[in-house]
Amino acid sequence: MTKKWWIVGAVVVVIVALGLTVGPWAYGKFFAEDDAPAATVSTSGAVAATTDDLDGTWTIVPGDASNTTAAGYTVEEVLNGADVTVVGSTTEVSGDVTIADNSLTAGEVTVQTGSITTDSDRRDSQFRGNIFDTATHPTATFTFDSPVDLSSIPKDGTTTTVTVDGTLTLKDQAKKVSVEMEVLQSGDALIASGSIPTTWTDYGIEPPSLGFVTVEGSGSVDFLINLNSN
């Protein structure tokens, strides 16, 4: 009888050990899912441009269901042994641009960092606290540094791509960047999206490694903005 109970006890210990080790791995492998990718310009419902004259000041607006203004980040992480794509985003985006002679001559996009969310409250709490310290650094910005020729934008509701040089500022660290921006003119709106490859430590951001989760050292800062002229 004593031997039998010893065997039962050993089996219980093995099962508990497997639960503590294989369980988290199985969660990461079979249950953790990639987030939806960052938004990019959609031509769904796009119409022909209502004006040929782009000159003036254009202000960021919320947009619509097809193209909702948003910005945030994309990063790869290893969660309990499984590779997961994480996308954080917010619709709290503001700013404006100036266009003269069909060239974007100045502009800035501002993102409220404390409103960026993912599918995990725990991850978002880490981002707002230890990772980005949004109380101290409540905004991130992108500033257009040189003129952008917009004369090639189609007027038929299709898109084109332009190269934009600017300054990305995260945690008060400013770096020169270049981004390929997809642009759509639909009706009286200008819509643009882009993804900026980013190495987090360049901006004083330390990717966390907490045992059960490790975040890659690089990712991207993503945006989709809708603009209307004043």
C-alpha positions as CSV (number, residue, x, y, z in Angstrom):
1,M,0.0,0.0,0.0
2,T,2.8,2.4,0.9
3,K,4.5,1.7,-2.4
4,K,1.2,2.4,-4.3
5,W,0.8,5.8,-2.6
6,W,4.4,6.6,-3.3
7,I,3.8,6.0,-7.0
8,V,0.6,8.1,-7.0
9,G,2.4,10.9,-5.3
10,A,5.2,10.8,-7.9
11,V,2.6,11.0,-10.8
12,V,1.0,14.0,-9.2
13,V,4.4,15.8,-8.9
14,V,5.1,15.1,-12.6
15,I,1.7,16.4,-13.6
16,V,2.1,19.6,-11.6
17,A,5.6,20.1,-13.1
18,L,4.3,19.6,-16.6
19,G,1.5,22.1,-15.9
20,L,4.0,24.7,-14.8
21,T,6.3,24.3,-17.8
22,V,4.3,22.9,-20.7
23,G,1.2,24.9,-19.8
24,P,2.7,28.3,-20.4
25,W,4.4,27.0,-23.6
26,A,1.2,25.5,-24.8
27,Y,-0.7,28.8,-24.2
28,G,1.9,30.7,-26.2
29,K,2.0,28.1,-28.9
30,F,-1.7,27.4,-29.4
31,F,-3.7,30.3,-27.9
32,A,-1.6,33.5,-28.3
33,E,-2.5,35.2,-31.6
34,D,-1.0,37.9,-33.7
35,D,-2.7,41.3,-33.6
36,A,-4.3,42.7,-36.7
37,P,-1.7,44.6,-38.7
38,A,-1.4,48.4,-38.5
39,A,-3.9,50.3,-40.7
40,T,-2.9,51.3,-44.2
41,V,-4.7,53.4,-46.8
42,S,-7.7,51.6,-48.2
43,T,-9.4,52.5,-51.5
44,S,-12.6,50.9,-50.5
45,G,-15.3,53.5,-51.2
46,A,-12.8,56.0,-52.7
47,V,-14.1,58.5,-55.2
48,A,-12.6,61.0,-57.6
49,A,-11.0,64.1,-56.2
50,T,-13.3,67.1,-56.0
51,T,-10.5,69.6,-56.5
52,D,-7.2,70.0,-58.4
53,D,-5.9,72.7,-56.0
54,L,-4.3,71.3,-52.9
55,D,-2.8,74.6,-51.7
56,G,-3.6,75.6,-48.1
57,T,-3.6,74.2,-44.6
58,W,-4.8,70.6,-44.1
59,T,-5.9,69.4,-40.7
60,I,-6.0,65.9,-39.3
61,V,-9.5,64.6,-38.8
62,P,-10.9,61.3,-37.5
63,G,-11.8,59.9,-41.0
64,D,-14.3,57.1,-41.6
65,A,-14.6,53.3,-41.2
66,S,-12.5,52.6,-44.3
67,N,-9.7,54.9,-43.3
68,T,-9.7,55.8,-39.6
69,T,-7.0,58.1,-38.4
70,A,-4.7,56.1,-36.1
71,A,-1.0,55.8,-35.1
72,G,1.0,53.5,-32.9
73,Y,3.6,50.7,-33.1
74,T,4.3,47.2,-34.3
75,V,6.7,44.9,-32.6
76,E,7.5,41.1,-32.4
77,E,7.6,39.4,-29.1
78,V,8.2,35.9,-27.8
79,L,5.4,35.0,-25.4
80,N,5.8,31.8,-23.5
81,G,7.9,30.4,-26.4
82,A,5.7,31.5,-29.2
83,D,6.4,34.3,-31.7
84,V,3.6,36.9,-31.5
85,T,3.1,40.2,-33.5
86,V,1.9,43.0,-31.3
87,V,0.2,46.1,-32.6
88,G,-0.5,49.1,-30.4
89,S,-2.6,52.0,-31.7
90,T,-4.6,55.0,-30.8
91,T,-7.0,57.4,-32.6
92,E,-5.8,60.3,-30.5
93,V,-3.8,61.9,-33.3
94,S,-3.7,65.6,-34.3
95,G,-1.8,68.0,-36.4
96,D,-1.8,69.7,-39.8
97,V,0.3,70.3,-42.9
98,T,0.8,73.2,-45.3
99,I,0.7,72.7,-49.1
100,A,1.9,75.2,-51.6
101,D,2.3,74.8,-55.3
102,N,1.5,71.1,-55.0
103,S,4.3,70.5,-52.4
104,L,3.9,69.7,-48.8
105,T,6.1,72.4,-47.3
106,A,5.6,71.9,-43.5
107,G,3.7,69.9,-41.0
108,E,3.6,67.9,-37.8
109,V,1.7,64.8,-36.5
110,T,1.2,64.5,-32.7
111,V,0.2,61.2,-31.0
112,Q,-1.0,61.0,-27.4
113,T,1.1,58.1,-26.2
114,G,-0.9,57.4,-23.0
115,S,-3.9,56.3,-25.1
116,I,-2.0,53.7,-27.1
117,T,-3.5,50.2,-26.4
118,T,-3.1,46.6,-27.5
119,D,-5.2,43.5,-26.7
120,S,-3.5,43.2,-23.2
121,D,-4.1,45.6,-20.3
122,R,-1.0,44.2,-18.6
123,R,1.2,45.0,-21.6
124,D,-0.3,48.5,-21.9
125,S,0.4,49.1,-18.2
126,Q,4.1,48.2,-18.8
127,F,4.2,50.5,-21.9
128,R,2.8,53.5,-20.0
129,G,5.0,52.9,-17.1
130,N,8.5,51.3,-17.3
131,I,8.8,51.3,-21.1
132,F,7.7,54.7,-22.3
133,D,6.8,56.6,-19.1
134,T,3.8,58.4,-20.8
135,A,3.3,60.6,-17.8
136,T,6.6,62.2,-18.5
137,H,6.5,61.9,-22.3
138,P,2.8,62.2,-23.2
139,T,3.3,62.8,-26.9
140,A,5.3,61.4,-29.8
141,T,5.7,63.5,-32.9
142,F,6.6,63.3,-36.6
143,T,7.7,66.5,-38.3
144,F,8.1,66.9,-42.1
145,D,11.6,68.3,-42.7
146,S,11.7,68.9,-46.4
147,P,9.2,69.6,-49.3
148,V,7.2,66.6,-50.6
149,D,6.1,66.8,-54.2
150,L,2.4,65.8,-54.3
151,S,1.8,66.6,-58.0
152,S,1.7,62.9,-58.8
153,I,-1.3,62.1,-56.6
154,P,-4.0,60.6,-58.9
155,K,-7.4,62.3,-59.0
156,D,-9.3,59.1,-59.8
157,G,-9.4,57.6,-56.3
158,T,-6.3,55.5,-56.6
159,T,-3.1,55.8,-54.6
160,T,0.5,56.7,-55.2
161,T,3.7,56.5,-53.1
162,V,5.9,59.4,-52.1
163,T,9.1,59.5,-50.1
164,V,9.0,61.7,-47.0
165,D,12.0,62.9,-44.9
166,G,11.2,63.9,-41.4
167,T,12.1,63.8,-37.7
168,L,10.6,61.2,-35.4
169,T,10.5,62.1,-31.7
170,L,9.9,59.4,-29.1
171,K,10.6,60.0,-25.3
172,D,12.1,63.4,-26.3
173,Q,14.7,61.7,-28.5
174,A,14.6,63.1,-32.0
175,K,16.0,61.1,-35.0
176,K,16.0,61.8,-38.7
177,V,14.0,59.2,-40.7
178,S,12.7,58.5,-44.2
179,V,9.4,56.9,-44.9
180,E,7.6,55.7,-48.0
181,M,4.1,57.2,-47.6
182,E,1.0,55.9,-49.5
183,V,-1.3,58.8,-50.4
184,L,-4.9,58.9,-51.6
185,Q,-7.0,61.8,-52.6
186,S,-10.7,60.9,-52.3
187,G,-13.3,63.6,-52.7
188,D,-12.2,66.5,-50.5
189,A,-9.9,64.4,-48.3
190,L,-6.2,63.5,-48.3
191,I,-5.4,60.2,-46.7
192,A,-1.8,58.9,-46.1
193,S,-0.2,56.0,-44.3
194,G,3.3,54.8,-43.6
195,S,5.5,52.6,-41.4
196,I,8.8,53.8,-40.0
197,P,11.4,51.1,-39.1
198,T,12.5,51.8,-35.6
199,T,15.3,50.6,-33.3
200,W,13.8,51.2,-29.8
201,T,17.1,51.9,-28.0
202,D,17.9,54.7,-30.4
203,Y,15.1,56.6,-28.5
204,G,16.0,55.5,-25.0
205,I,13.3,52.7,-25.0
206,E,14.5,49.5,-23.5
207,P,12.5,46.5,-24.8
208,P,11.4,44.4,-21.8
209,S,12.6,40.8,-21.1
210,L,10.5,39.4,-18.2
211,G,11.1,35.7,-18.5
212,F,7.8,34.7,-20.0
213,V,8.0,37.4,-22.6
214,T,10.8,39.0,-24.6
215,V,10.3,41.9,-26.9
216,E,12.4,42.4,-30.1
217,G,14.8,45.3,-30.2
218,S,13.3,46.8,-33.3
219,G,9.9,47.3,-34.9
220,S,8.0,50.1,-36.5
221,V,6.1,53.3,-35.8
222,D,2.9,53.3,-37.9
223,F,0.4,55.9,-38.9
224,L,-2.7,56.5,-41.0
225,I,-4.0,60.1,-41.2
226,N,-7.0,61.8,-42.8
227,L,-6.7,65.4,-43.7
228,N,-9.3,68.0,-44.7
229,S,-8.4,71.5,-46.0
230,N,-9.4,74.6,-43.9
